[in-house]
Amino acid sequence: MRKRTIKRLADTIFWYALYFLPVLILILMSLHNPITSLSSVISTLGLDILNDSVIYTTLNSVVGAGGILPLFSSPDILIFFTYYICVYILHLLVDIVIFIPKIAHKWLNTFTQGDE
């Protein structure tokens, strides 16, 4: 495997593990003692702030129990979607922060090579 392929694979595995971290913790914790909800796992991780975020409020007003298109009666699904969206936004921010030095380095190499 090429170095670029290994980096891409490691990046993909890392971000998908981070996306599904609450579900993985829920599975691991349910092996030892029964946990009834995903919201308890989110509070165990210290992510209770997601319950008051703009993303959660918007999702709840659109697809929540009292929303325009009520699809989900349980807030656990909405909390997980909020977590997923927040991690996805974080992923975009990290990619942007990593991309800026790469493009600047490429431009500096292009500008300083001259007519060789």
N, C-alpha and C positions, 0 to 999 in steps of 0.2 A: 504494500500500500504506500502511496505517496504521502509526503509530509502534509500536504494540503488536505488530503482526504482524511487523515487522522485528526487534524485540527478541527475540521468540519464535523466529524463524528463526535468528538469530545464536546464541542460546543453544543451540538444538538442534544446529546444525552444530558448535559448539565442543565440546559434550559427546560427540557421536558421533565426532568426530575424536580426542578424547582416549581414548575407549573402544577404538578400533581403531588407536591409535598404534603398538603393536608390529608389527601386521600391515603397516601402511604402511611402517614402517622396514625390515621384512623384504623387502618388494617392492623398495624403493629400493636397499637394499644388495645384493640379488641381481642387480641389473642390472650392477653393477661387479665383484663377486666372488661366487662361489657360497657361500651360507650354507645349512647343512643343517638347522638347527633354530631354532625360536622361542626356545628357552631361551638360545641365544647372543645373540639380540637383547635379551632381558630382562637378561642380564648386561651387555651393552653399555650399556644405559640406566641401569645401576646399581641395578636392582631385584632383586638376588639375595636380599634378605631375604624375598621372597615364598615362597621354597622352604622356609622354616622356620616359616611362619605357621600360625595355628590354622585358617585357612580352607583352606589347601593340605592340611594333615594330615587334616582332616575329609573333604574331597573325595576324597583318596587312599584313605582307609579305607572310603569308601562306593562310589565308582565307579572306583577305581584298579585296577591289575593284581591286587593281593592283597586287594581289598576285598570287601564283601558282594555287590555287584552289579557284577562286573568288566566295564565297558564300554570303557575306554580303557587300552591297554597302553603308550602313549607318555605320558611326563610333560609333554610340551609343551602338550598340550590342557589339562591340569589347571593348569599354570602360567598359561596365558592366561585360563582361567576365574577363577583366583585374582586376577589383575590386574583383570579386569573387575568382579568383586565388590568389590574394594577401591576402584576408581574410582567405582563406584555408591554405595558408602557415603560416599565423599568428596563426591559430588554431593548426597546427602541432607543432609549436614552444612552444605554451602554454602547450600543452599536454606533451611535452618532459620535460619542466621545472617542471611541476607538478609530472611527473613520477619519476624523479631522486630522490627527497627526499623520496617518498614512498618506492622505492626499497632499498634505503640506510637504512631507518628505519627498514624495514623487515630484511635485512641482519644483522643489529646491534642486533636486537632481537634474531635472530638465533645464532649469535656468542656468545652472552653473557648469554644464558640460561644454558649452561653447560650440565652436565649429571644428570638431575633431573628426 
